[in-house]
Amino acid sequence: MELEKKEILVSEFEREETMTTTNKLKFIIPSIVGLFLFLIPLNYGGKWTIGVGILAETAQGITADYLPAFMVAVLLLSVVLTIAANVAKPQWIMNSAFLKGLFHVSGFWLVMRAAGALFAVMVIFEIGPAFIWDAYTGGTVLYELVPVLTMWFLFAGLLMPLLLEFGLMDFIGTSLRKVMRPLFRLPGRSSIDAVASWMGSGTVGVLITTKQYEEGFYTKREAAVIATNFSVASIAFSLVVISFIGLDYMFIPFYLTVIVAGLIAAIICPRIPPLSRKADTYYEGAGKQISEEVPEGKTSRQWALERAVATASKVKSVKGVATKGFQNVLDIWFGLIPLVMALGTIALIVAEYTSVFTYLSYPFVPILELLRIPEAQAAAPALLVGFADMFLPAVVGSGIESELTRFVIAAVSMTQLIYMSEIGILLLRSKIPLSLLDLVIVFFQRTIITLPIIVFMAHVFFF
């Protein structure tokens, strides 16, 4: 009994020491800035985006002429440093935990980085087989995908500590626990990942999830579920797709359909294999760091504020936060972008120059016919080609005459979420326990779950 009293007294003493005005401001000010940059929708240039998106698009516009060449240099440097780390093992790399983790990688990742650098050189100089560097394969990756990712991740990586380090995740996580836990079997803080994806970019959502998992705030199962079900397509990208497919006047019913189908898939997928079989254990390198349980005698809001301020109080210097942000950027530029270039190009070559997706789509033809979808044979490949790249279904479906069919294709592509040119590569490279087979299975699960929902709503809207 005496021991319990002492623990309570110590806890209350720590609370008084932590809940100072300085620490409260340390939580409030960076969190407001983080909310504004990552989660508040802004109308910019006639479309909805977020503050980080505005910074990224502005920087991309300024650097558009030389950004691809710059990234080719980064890809080549990535290969050189990876070879050096594995062969020469210089002390300045091996003595740094961050640099060693970034460059001292397995032979497979070295080959992928070399392939990415080789493809980039072939594209920028238009040398070698044309199917590698043409506008629909390597050209798409280097000139359209890589610049977007480079700038998005530059600002998202640098500024992400505003979301993660100053208590915002703890505050929202504890506040929304009663909603997220029973509905999706996830911590409340996972709502941050979803909103960041919704308003900004699915890749930003995955990046947040990866960092949270590696720091001990998500279990293996939770991280796998969030990454494959909550990294939703942004409003901005959804507008691009629906406009490209010629149905921009249907955007509101279209996005409503995407939200309904996506929510239902997010409820079902975590409850079936392979996601349901992932271990509910934390990343071994961090252990459990999360605490969203509300103690007796406290309201959710009180405990949320205490947890948030306690987290913010641990930040001792701007330099430490800035270093984490800078490391985020280097990790993406030198580790992820080469894989995007390599695997993205290969995926697009398969989609453009082979009939693999056409053959795989044959079982979907009778299903689409049963669902009364016009031009079912032409539409079927579009349901699967999204595994290579999220924009490909819109390209494949743009030539279909039926508006209802184009609507279904666009909506399904928005809810599949797993596409190898971007999200897939980011997940395979992360420490989240998701294999390529897992991603393939989840892709098909989400397609099968969302397709009838989307078709039903399409028939209602086009009645």
PEWOHU-V381968 format. One line per field, one symbol per residue. phi: phi as a letter, one per 30 degrees, with the letter a starting at -180 (. if undefined). burial: 1 if it has 16 or more other ideal C-beta (glycine too) atoms within 10 Angstrom, else 0. A space follows every 50 residues. Layout:
phi=???
burial=???
This chain:
phi=.ddddddddddddddddddcddddddddddddddeddcbcdbdbiibdab edddddddddddcedbdedddddddddddeddddddcdhdddcddceddd ddcccdddddddddddddddddddchciedddcddcbdddddccddedde ddddddddceeddcccjddddddddcedcddddchbdeddddeddddddb aedddddddeddddcicbdedddddddcbcdddddddddddddddibddc ddddddddddddddddddedcbddddcdddbceddbidbcacdcddibde dddddddddddddddcadeddddddddedddddccceededddddddddd ddcbcedddddedddddddddhcdhddddeeddcddddadddeddddddd ddddddddedddddcdicbddbdedddddddddbcddeddddededdddd eddddedddddcd
burial=00000000000000000100001101110110111011101000001111 11101110110000001100110111011011001000000010000010 01111000110111111111111100000001110011111100111111 11111111111111111111111111100100011111111111111111 11111111111111111111111111111111111111111101101001 00111011011110110111000110010001100000010101000000 00111111111110100000100110011011111111111111111111 11000010011001101100101111011111111111111111111001 01111111111111111111111111111101110001101111111011 1011101100100
